[in-house]
Amino acid sequence: MCRYTSYSHTYGESYLHLQFTPKRRRKAFLDAKVLQETRNQFTKKSEELGITLVAAEFGPDHCHTFLKNWKNYSIPQLAQFLKGYSSHALRSQFPHLRLAVDKDSFWTDGYFHETVGSVTAQAREFYIKRCQTKHWQGIDYPVWNKDQKQLIKWFNRPNSWSEPPAL
C-alpha cells in the first residue's frame, strides 16, 4: 500500500532511483567497511536534506539508491549532494581509496537516474536487474500488467486517430 506524504500545499509521493559508479569502475564495494560507510553517508545526507533513503543496494563497482519524497530538489542537486558528501567522507576515512581511485574524487562524473513507482523489494530487484543490461542496445523490457500492455499496443498502432482503450 502506498503511503502518501502531506505537505503544506501538496499530497503525494515521489521516488527516485540513482546509480553511481566509482572512478574507473574500481571494485570499492567488495570491502564491507567501505560499503557500510557509503550507506551511512547517504543516510546522513538524506536526513540532512529532509528526504528518505528507502534503500541503498551495492554491486562490487556501483551502487543504486532509492530516494523518497525528494520534491524540493532537482535530480542533479541530489546527485551532487550525495556524491560530494560521501566522496569527502570516504576519502578521509579510507586513505587507500585516494590512491586507488583518484585523489580528488571518488565517483565518476556521470550517473544514471529515473523516477520510479513505489519501491518494494520486488520493484528494486526489477530496476537493478534492468539497469545491469545494456539499455542502449534496444532490449525490450517486460511490461508489468495487462493495462500497460494495452496502452503500449494502442501507442504502437498504425491508426493514430482512434480513442485510447478503456482500462
C-alpha positions as CSV (number, residue, x, y, z in Angstrom):
1,M,0.0,0.0,0.0
2,C,1.3,3.5,-0.9
3,R,1.8,5.9,1.9
4,Y,1.5,9.4,0.8
5,T,3.1,12.4,2.4
6,S,1.2,15.6,3.2
7,Y,2.9,18.9,2.7
8,S,1.5,22.4,3.2
9,H,0.1,22.5,-0.3
10,T,0.6,19.1,-1.8
11,Y,-0.2,15.5,-1.1
12,G,1.6,12.5,-2.7
13,E,4.8,10.6,-3.1
14,S,7.8,10.6,-5.5
15,Y,10.6,8.0,-5.8
16,L,13.9,8.4,-7.5
17,H,16.4,5.7,-8.5
18,L,20.0,6.9,-8.8
19,Q,23.0,4.8,-9.7
20,F,26.6,5.9,-9.0
21,T,29.9,4.4,-10.1
22,P,33.4,4.9,-8.6
23,K,36.1,6.3,-10.8
24,R,37.5,3.8,-13.3
25,R,34.9,1.2,-12.1
26,R,37.0,0.2,-9.2
27,K,35.5,-2.6,-7.1
28,A,35.4,-0.4,-4.0
29,F,32.4,-2.1,-2.5
30,L,34.0,-5.5,-2.1
31,D,35.3,-4.0,1.1
32,A,32.4,-4.3,3.6
33,K,33.6,-1.3,5.6
34,V,33.6,1.0,2.6
35,L,30.1,-0.3,1.6
36,Q,28.7,0.3,5.0
37,E,30.3,3.7,5.4
38,T,28.9,4.7,1.9
39,R,25.4,3.6,3.1
40,N,25.8,5.6,6.3
41,Q,26.9,8.7,4.4
42,F,23.9,8.5,2.1
43,T,21.6,8.1,5.1
44,K,23.1,11.1,6.9
45,K,22.9,13.4,3.9
46,S,19.4,12.3,3.1
47,E,18.3,13.0,6.7
48,E,20.0,16.4,6.5
49,L,18.1,17.2,3.3
50,G,14.8,16.0,4.7
51,I,14.3,13.2,2.2
52,T,14.0,9.4,2.9
53,L,16.6,6.9,1.7
54,V,14.4,3.9,1.1
55,A,17.3,1.6,0.0
56,A,20.9,1.6,-1.0
57,E,21.9,-1.6,-2.9
58,F,25.5,-2.3,-4.0
59,G,27.3,-4.2,-6.6
60,P,31.1,-4.6,-6.4
61,D,31.6,-1.5,-8.6
62,H,28.4,0.6,-8.4
63,C,25.5,1.5,-6.1
64,H,21.8,2.0,-6.5
65,T,20.0,4.4,-4.2
66,F,16.2,4.8,-4.0
67,L,15.0,8.1,-2.5
68,K,11.5,9.1,-1.4
69,N,9.8,12.5,-1.3
70,W,12.6,14.5,-2.9
71,K,10.3,17.1,-4.4
72,N,12.3,20.1,-3.1
73,Y,15.4,19.2,-5.1
74,S,16.4,18.7,-8.7
75,I,17.9,15.4,-9.7
76,P,21.4,17.0,-10.4
77,Q,21.3,18.6,-7.0
78,L,20.6,15.3,-5.3
79,A,23.3,13.5,-7.2
80,Q,25.8,16.3,-6.3
81,F,24.9,16.3,-2.6
82,L,25.0,12.5,-2.2
83,K,28.2,12.0,-4.3
84,G,30.0,15.0,-2.8
85,Y,29.2,14.3,0.8
86,S,30.0,10.6,0.6
87,S,33.2,11.1,-1.5
88,H,34.7,13.5,1.0
89,A,33.9,11.2,3.9
90,L,35.1,8.0,2.2
91,R,38.4,9.5,1.1
92,S,39.0,10.9,4.6
93,Q,38.3,7.6,6.3
94,F,39.9,5.2,3.8
95,P,43.1,6.8,2.5
96,H,43.7,3.8,0.2
97,L,40.8,4.9,-1.8
98,R,42.6,8.2,-2.7
99,L,45.5,6.2,-4.2
100,A,43.3,3.5,-5.9
101,V,40.7,5.7,-7.4
102,D,41.6,9.4,-7.6
103,K,43.0,11.8,-5.1
104,D,40.3,14.5,-5.8
105,S,37.2,12.4,-6.3
106,F,35.7,9.0,-5.6
107,W,32.8,8.9,-8.0
108,T,32.6,9.2,-11.8
109,D,31.2,12.5,-13.1
110,G,28.1,10.9,-14.5
111,Y,25.2,8.9,-13.0
112,F,22.0,7.1,-14.0
113,H,18.6,8.4,-12.8
114,E,15.0,7.5,-13.3
115,T,11.8,8.3,-11.4
116,V,10.1,5.1,-10.3
117,G,6.9,3.9,-8.7
118,S,6.6,2.6,-5.1
119,V,9.9,1.0,-4.1
120,T,9.1,-2.5,-2.9
121,A,11.7,-5.3,-2.7
122,Q,10.3,-6.7,-6.0
123,A,10.4,-3.2,-7.7
124,R,14.0,-2.7,-6.5
125,E,15.0,-6.0,-7.9
126,F,13.4,-5.2,-11.3
127,Y,15.1,-1.8,-11.6
128,I,18.5,-3.1,-10.6
129,K,18.3,-6.1,-12.9
130,R,17.2,-3.9,-15.7
131,C,20.0,-1.5,-15.2
132,Q,22.6,-4.3,-15.3
133,T,21.7,-4.9,-19.0
134,K,22.9,-2.7,-21.8
135,H,19.9,-0.4,-22.1
136,W,21.2,1.4,-25.1
137,Q,21.1,-1.9,-27.2
138,G,17.3,-1.7,-27.5
139,I,16.4,-4.6,-25.3
140,D,12.6,-4.9,-24.9
141,Y,11.9,-4.9,-21.2
142,P,9.0,-6.8,-19.7
143,V,5.8,-4.9,-19.0
144,W,4.2,-5.5,-15.6
145,N,0.5,-5.7,-16.2
146,K,-2.2,-6.0,-18.9
147,D,-3.2,-2.3,-18.8
148,Q,0.3,-1.3,-19.7
149,K,0.4,-3.9,-22.4
150,Q,-2.9,-2.5,-23.8
151,L,-1.6,1.1,-23.8
152,I,1.7,0.1,-25.5
153,K,-0.3,-1.8,-28.1
154,W,-2.5,1.4,-28.6
155,F,0.5,3.7,-28.9
156,N,2.1,1.4,-31.5
157,R,-1.0,1.1,-33.6
158,P,-1.0,2.2,-37.3
159,N,-4.1,4.5,-37.0
160,S,-3.2,7.4,-34.7
161,W,-6.7,8.9,-34.6
162,S,-8.6,6.3,-32.6
163,E,-9.6,6.6,-29.0
164,P,-7.4,5.1,-26.2
165,P,-8.5,1.7,-24.9
166,A,-10.8,1.6,-21.8
167,L,-8.8,0.4,-18.8
